[in-house]
Amino acid sequence: MKNKVAIVTGASSGIGRAVAKLFAENGATVVGVGRSEKELYSLRDELKDAVGSLRPHLADVLEVSQLDRIVSETADSFGQIDTLVNAAGVLRGGGIEDCTLDDWDKQMNINVRSVFCLMQKCIPYLETTKGSIVNVSSVTGTRAFPGVLAYCVSKAAVDQLTRCAALDLAPKGIRVNAVNPGVVVTNLHKRGGMDEAAYEKFLERTKETHPLGRAGEAAEIADLVYFLASDKAGWITGATYAIDGGRAETCAR
């Protein structure tokens, strides 16, 4: 990653933060996009002695004008874009009977629309560098789960977007892949409405629902994202990689 420039969304917490940290530690200049100024600047300070660096970029991926600004300011500041990692995401509960239209729209707009927009806007720069895109999807993109309808649909859309874009962009030398985590210890579920007690119970149950007997850690997902973004994955495109402790291989229980 030395001398490379990466845009990482969702960099203020969870998987996005772990990805931004790993990239910077290995030499990349990272434009870390998030909505928490405090957390972004905290991460920048944490990385002050890293080989690379983090440039905090406060933005809401729901706003197209801000997506334009992310890309244009990165290109203007650094002259190149080598990697885009779409890690920003939101989860809201609700099945087919009780998922509200607002919750549906929010999850589709953050989890899919922003990913599509940023990918599209980065293409001219990624073509120049023969760069890569890694989208953070979910086990819910490949398997159905009750009570999280819009989230499942949005992540299935991310998987198909990844595959279609990989074919469209292969002639330009741009690789596009996705990772599909199982349950990972982040703030995603608590921000989606789980209280602390419910979340602890949820994590405890991963010992039964994930064959390897535990939830994942954000740093483990970051390792796979890093590999897929790197030149070592130079012959991989259109792939959606399960990293879920075996969750996708199980039957409903």
Residue pairs with C-beta under 8 A, 6 or more apart in sequence:
1 23
1 26
1 27
1 28
1 52
1 226
1 229
1 230
2 26
2 27
2 28
2 51
2 52
3 27
4 27
4 28
4 29
4 82
4 83
4 129
5 28
5 29
5 30
5 31
5 74
5 78
5 80
5 81
5 82
5 83
6 20
6 23
6 28
6 29
6 30
6 31
6 81
6 82
6 83
6 84
6 85
6 229
7 30
7 31
7 33
7 70
7 71
7 74
7 81
7 83
7 84
7 85
7 118
7 122
8 16
8 19
8 20
8 23
8 30
8 31
8 32
8 33
8 85
8 87
9 16
9 33
9 34
9 61
9 85
9 86
9 87
9 88
9 114
9 118
10 16
10 17
10 33
10 34
10 86
10 87
10 88
10 89
10 136
11 17
11 19
11 20
11 30
11 32
11 33
11 34
11 40
11 43
11 54
11 87
12 32
12 34
12 35
12 36
12 39
12 40
12 43
13 34
13 36
13 39
13 186
13 187
14 87
14 184
14 186
14 187
14 188
14 218
15 87
15 136
15 181
15 184
15 186
15 218
15 221
15 222
15 225
16 32
16 34
16 85
16 87
16 88
16 136
17 32
17 39
17 43
17 218
18 218
18 219
18 221
18 222
19 85
19 87
19 221
19 222
19 225
19 226
20 30
20 32
20 43
20 54
21 43
21 46
21 47
21 54
21 222
22 219
22 222
22 223
22 225
22 226
23 30
23 52
23 83
23 85
23 226
23 229
24 30
24 47
24 50
24 51
24 52
24 53
24 54
25 47
25 50
25 51
25 52
26 51
26 52
26 226
27 51
27 52
28 52
28 82
28 83
29 52
29 53
29 55
29 78
30 52
30 53
30 54
30 55
31 55
31 57
31 70
31 73
31 74
32 40
32 43
32 44
32 54
32 55
32 56
32 57
33 57
33 59
33 61
33 70
33 88
34 40
34 56
34 57
34 58
34 59
34 88
35 58
35 59
35 60
37 56
37 58
40 54
40 56
40 57
40 58
41 56
43 54
43 56
44 53
44 54
44 55
44 56
47 53
47 54
55 77
57 70
57 73
57 74
59 66
59 67
59 69
59 70
60 66
61 67
61 88
61 110
61 114
61 118
62 106
62 109
62 110
62 114
64 117
67 114
67 117
67 118
67 121
68 121
70 118
71 81
71 118
71 121
71 122
71 125
74 81
75 81
75 125
80 125
80 128
80 129
81 122
81 125
81 126
81 129
81 131
82 126
82 129
82 131
82 132
83 131
83 132
83 133
83 134
83 229
84 118
84 119
84 122
84 126
84 131
84 132
84 133
84 134
85 133
85 134
85 135
85 136
85 225
85 229
86 114
86 115
86 118
86 119
86 133
86 134
86 135
86 136
86 158
87 136
87 225
88 110
88 114
89 110
89 111
89 136
89 138
89 188
90 106
90 107
90 110
90 111
90 188
90 191
90 192
91 107
91 148
91 151
91 188
91 189
91 191
91 192
92 99
92 103
92 106
92 107
92 148
92 150
92 151
92 192
92 193
93 147
93 148
93 192
93 193
94 100
94 103
94 147
94 148
94 149
94 150
95 146
95 147
95 148
95 149
96 149
99 149
99 150
103 150
104 149
104 150
107 150
107 151
107 154
108 150
108 153
108 154
108 157
111 151
111 154
111 155
111 157
111 158
112 154
112 157
112 158
112 161
115 135
115 158
115 161
116 161
119 133
119 161
119 165
119 176
122 131
122 133
123 169
123 172
123 174
125 131
126 132
126 133
126 169
126 172
126 174
127 172
127 173
127 174
130 173
130 174
131 174
131 175
132 174
132 175
132 176
132 177
132 228
132 229
132 233
133 162
133 165
133 169
133 174
133 175
133 176
133 177
134 176
134 177
134 178
134 179
134 225
134 228
134 229
135 158
135 161
135 162
135 176
135 177
135 178
135 179
136 178
136 179
136 181
136 221
136 225
137 155
137 158
137 159
137 162
137 178
137 179
137 180
137 181
137 240
138 151
138 155
138 180
138 181
139 180
139 181
139 182
139 242
139 244
139 247
139 248
140 148
140 151
140 152
140 155
140 156
141 152
141 155
141 156
141 157
141 158
141 159
141 178
141 180
141 240
142 156
142 159
142 180
142 240
142 242
142 248
143 247
143 248
144 152
145 152
155 180
158 178
159 178
159 180
159 240
162 176
162 177
162 178
162 238
162 240
163 238
163 240
165 176
166 175
166 176
166 177
166 237
166 238
167 238
169 175
169 176
170 237
175 228
175 233
175 234
175 236
175 237
176 237
176 238
177 228
177 233
177 236
177 237
177 238
177 239
177 240
177 241
178 239
178 240
178 241
179 221
179 224
179 225
179 228
179 240
179 241
179 243
180 240
180 241
180 242
180 243
180 244
180 248
181 216
181 221
181 243
181 244
182 206
182 210
182 215
182 216
182 243
182 244
182 245
182 247
182 248
183 202
183 203
183 206
183 209
183 210
183 215
183 216
183 244
183 247
184 215
184 216
184 217
184 218
184 220
184 221
185 203
185 215
185 216
185 217
185 218
186 218
189 199
189 202
190 196
190 199
194 202
203 215
206 213
206 214
206 215
206 245
207 213
207 214
208 253
209 247
209 250
209 253
210 244
210 245
210 246
210 247
210 250
211 245
211 246
211 247
211 249
211 250
212 245
212 246
213 245
214 245
215 245
216 243
216 244
216 245
220 243
221 243
224 241
224 243
227 233
228 236
228 239
228 241
242 248
